[in-house]
């Protein structure tokens, strides 16, 4: 994934196949054995090729704290970023939209590649705002449960976009909650009430890791990009073709409607 690493022919072919699935909004079988990533580095190289093949701008990133040697990061494409009050098209799962309630940290300045490491203070100074957000969940594999971790990493770790909601009030900036109640409503009826807890404990912790990891790869984060850092309440499913409201209690609410892409 380093900015200086040349891609192999196999990596280019794998990325082209995944990019085509993005373009066609379709799922497919696992990649042929010869194209499947054999390592984390291989998967990240494939992942990094897909945006350029799609002529996509990276508007943001998803990330999490590494676990059992597995890194958790993937780019989010500008064409797949929506705002509250939007109609959102996606690839449904069993006729439902799958979402993850998260926080999105907005960068007010660059965190570019450099020799010196990035500490927490460096990252905190770069964050200008924090919004409630919904990650849109969906794989480009027909049977994702059969794929290996590195295959999912190459494919963007189930990401198919993000909805940015309203910003947090100033009192919560740098004091983002580790626990949060989530209420999902449709047609004036509450269909899910979830007691949420951030998987990293402190919601900014994965952002600190991402900034330093990208720096170590000769990459960086740019002003205007956002970073989501993990779901407070798993991956609830919500219906298509009707208004849905997701309330982050005390923080704000996102209104939207999902359609099949």
C-alpha positions in Angstrom: 0.0 0.0 0.0 3.0 2.3 0.3 2.9 5.2 -2.1 6.0 3.8 -3.8 5.0 0.2 -4.2 4.4 -0.9 -7.8 1.3 -3.0 -8.3 1.6 -6.5 -9.8 -0.4 -7.7 -12.8 -2.5 -9.9 -10.5 -3.3 -7.0 -8.1 -4.3 -4.9 -11.1 -6.6 -7.7 -12.4 -8.2 -8.2 -8.9 -8.8 -4.5 -8.5 -10.3 -4.2 -12.0 -12.8 -7.0 -11.1 -13.8 -5.3 -7.9 -14.0 -1.9 -9.6 -16.4 -3.4 -12.2 -18.7 -4.6 -9.5 -18.8 -1.1 -8.0 -19.6 0.3 -11.4 -22.4 -2.2 -12.1 -23.6 -2.2 -8.5 -23.5 -6.0 -8.5 -22.1 -8.8 -6.4 -20.0 -11.7 -7.7 -18.2 -14.9 -6.7 -14.9 -14.8 -4.8 -12.0 -13.8 -6.9 -10.2 -16.6 -8.8 -7.6 -18.3 -6.7 -4.8 -16.7 -8.7 -6.1 -13.2 -7.9 -7.0 -13.5 -4.2 -4.7 -11.5 -1.9 -2.2 -13.7 -0.1 -1.3 -11.1 2.6 -2.4 -7.9 4.2 0.0 -5.9 2.0 -1.4 -7.6 -1.1 -4.9 -6.8 0.0 -4.1 -3.1 0.7 -2.4 -2.7 -2.7 -5.6 -4.0 -4.4 -7.8 -1.8 -2.2 -5.7 1.2 -3.1 -6.0 0.6 -6.9 -9.8 0.5 -6.9 -10.5 4.3 -6.5 -8.2 5.3 -9.4 -9.8 2.7 -11.6 -13.2 4.2 -10.8 -11.9 7.7 -11.1 -13.1 8.2 -7.6 -12.1 10.8 -5.0 -11.5 9.5 -1.5 -13.8 11.5 0.7 -13.2 9.6 3.9 -12.0 6.5 5.6 -13.4 3.8 7.8 -11.0 2.4 10.5 -10.8 0.5 13.7 -8.2 -0.7 16.2 -6.2 -3.6 14.7 -7.1 -7.0 16.2 -5.1 -10.3 16.0 -2.7 -8.8 13.5 -5.6 -7.6 11.2 -5.7 -4.0 10.2 -9.1 -2.3 9.8 -9.2 0.5 7.2 -10.8 1.3 3.9 -11.5 4.3 1.8 -14.9 5.8 1.3 -15.7 7.2 -2.2 -17.1 10.7 -2.7 -19.9 9.4 -4.9 -21.1 7.2 -2.1 -21.3 10.0 0.6 -24.9 11.1 1.3 -26.4 13.7 3.7 -29.3 13.5 6.0 -32.7 13.9 4.3 -31.4 12.1 1.3 -32.7 9.1 -0.7 -29.9 6.6 -0.6 -29.4 3.8 -3.1 -27.5 0.7 -2.1 -27.1 -3.1 -2.5 -29.6 -4.5 0.0 -29.1 -7.6 2.0 -32.1 -9.9 2.0 -34.3 -7.0 1.1 -33.1 -4.7 3.8 -30.5 -1.9 4.2 -27.7 -2.7 6.7 -26.3 0.3 8.6 -23.8 1.0 11.4 -24.3 4.1 13.6 -20.9 5.8 14.0 -19.2 9.2 14.5 -17.4 10.9 11.6 -14.4 13.1 12.5 -13.9 15.9 10.0 -10.4 17.1 9.2 -9.9 20.9 9.1 -6.3 20.5 8.0 -4.0 18.1 6.3 -2.1 15.3 8.1 0.4 14.7 5.3 3.2 12.2 4.9 6.2 13.1 7.0 9.2 11.6 8.8 7.9 12.4 12.4 5.2 10.3 13.9 1.7 11.7 14.6 0.7 11.9 18.2 -2.7 12.4 19.6 -2.3 16.1 20.0 -1.4 16.4 16.3 -4.5 14.6 15.3 -6.8 16.5 17.7 -5.6 19.8 16.3 -6.5 18.6 12.8 -10.1 17.7 13.7 -12.4 20.6 13.1 -15.8 18.9 13.7 -17.6 15.7 14.5 -20.8 14.5 12.9 -23.2 11.6 13.6 -23.0 9.2 10.7 -24.2 5.9 9.3 -21.9 3.5 7.5 -23.7 1.6 4.7 -22.8 -2.0 4.8 -22.5 -4.4 1.9 -19.9 -6.7 0.2 -19.1 -7.2 -3.5 -19.1 -10.9 -2.8 -22.2 -13.0 -3.3 -21.3 -15.2 -0.3 -19.2 -13.0 1.9 -19.2 -15.5 4.7 -17.0 -17.8 2.6 -14.3 -15.2 1.9 -11.1 -14.7 3.9 -10.3 -11.6 5.8 -7.8 -10.4 3.2 -10.4 -10.7 0.5 -12.7 -8.4 2.5 -9.8 -6.0 3.1 -9.2 -5.8 -0.6 -12.9 -5.1 -1.2 -13.1 -2.3 1.4 -14.3 -4.3 4.5 -18.0 -4.3 3.6 -18.2 -0.5 3.0 -20.6 0.8 0.4 -20.8 4.4 1.5 -21.6 6.7 4.4 -24.4 9.1 5.4 -23.2 12.2 7.2 -25.7 13.6 9.7 -25.6 16.9 11.6 -22.6 18.0 13.6 -22.2 17.4 17.3 -22.7 20.4 19.6 -19.5 22.1 20.7 -19.8 20.7 24.2 -19.2 17.2 22.8 -16.2 18.0 20.5 -13.2 16.3 22.1 -15.6 14.8 24.6 -17.3 12.3 22.3 -19.3 9.7 24.3 -18.1 6.1 24.6 -21.7 4.9 25.3 -24.7 6.1 23.2 -28.4 5.1 22.9 -29.6 4.6 19.3 -33.3 4.6 18.3 -34.4 3.6 14.8 -37.9 4.8 13.8 -40.0 4.3 10.6 -43.4 5.7 9.9 -43.6 7.2 13.5 -43.0 3.8 15.0 -39.8 2.9 17.0 -38.6 -0.4 15.5 -35.3 -0.8 17.3 -33.9 0.6 20.6 -30.2 -0.1 21.0 -27.9 0.6 23.9 -24.6 1.3 22.2 -21.0 1.3 23.2 -18.0 2.3 21.1 -15.8 -0.8 20.3 -12.6 1.2 21.0 -13.9 2.8 24.2 -12.7 6.2 23.2 -14.1 7.1 19.7 -11.0 8.9 18.6 -8.6 6.1 19.3 -8.9 4.4 15.9 -8.4 7.8 14.2 -5.1 8.2 16.0 -4.0 4.8 14.7 -5.1 5.5 11.1 -3.2 8.8 10.9 0.0 7.1 12.1 -0.5 4.0 9.9 -1.1 6.0 6.8 2.0 8.1 7.6 4.0 4.9 7.9 2.9 3.9 4.4 4.0 7.2 2.9 0.4 8.4 2.7 -1.8 10.9 4.7 -5.1 12.4 5.4 -6.4 15.6 3.7 -8.4 18.6 4.8 -12.1 18.0 4.2 -11.9 14.2 4.5 -13.7 12.5 7.3 -13.0 9.3 9.3 -15.5 6.9 10.9 -14.1 4.8 13.7 -16.6 2.0 14.6 -20.2 1.2 15.2 -21.9 1.9 18.5 -24.6 -0.7 18.0 -23.6 -3.5 15.6 -25.1 -3.6 12.1 -28.9 -3.2 12.3 -31.1 -3.8 9.3 -33.7 -1.2 8.3 -36.5 -1.4 5.6 -36.3 0.0 2.1 -38.8 2.4 0.4 -40.0 4.2 3.5 -38.8 7.1 5.6 -36.3 6.0 8.3 -35.0 8.1 11.2 -31.9 7.1 13.2 -31.7 9.0 16.5 -28.4 9.3 18.3 -29.8 10.2 21.7 -28.7 13.7 22.9 -26.5 14.1 19.7 -28.9 14.4 16.8 -31.0 12.5 14.2 -30.5 11.3 10.6 -33.6 11.2 8.3 -33.4 9.2 5.1 -34.9 6.7 2.8 -33.2 3.7 1.3 -33.7 2.3 -2.2 -32.2 -0.6 -4.1 -29.3 0.5 -6.3 
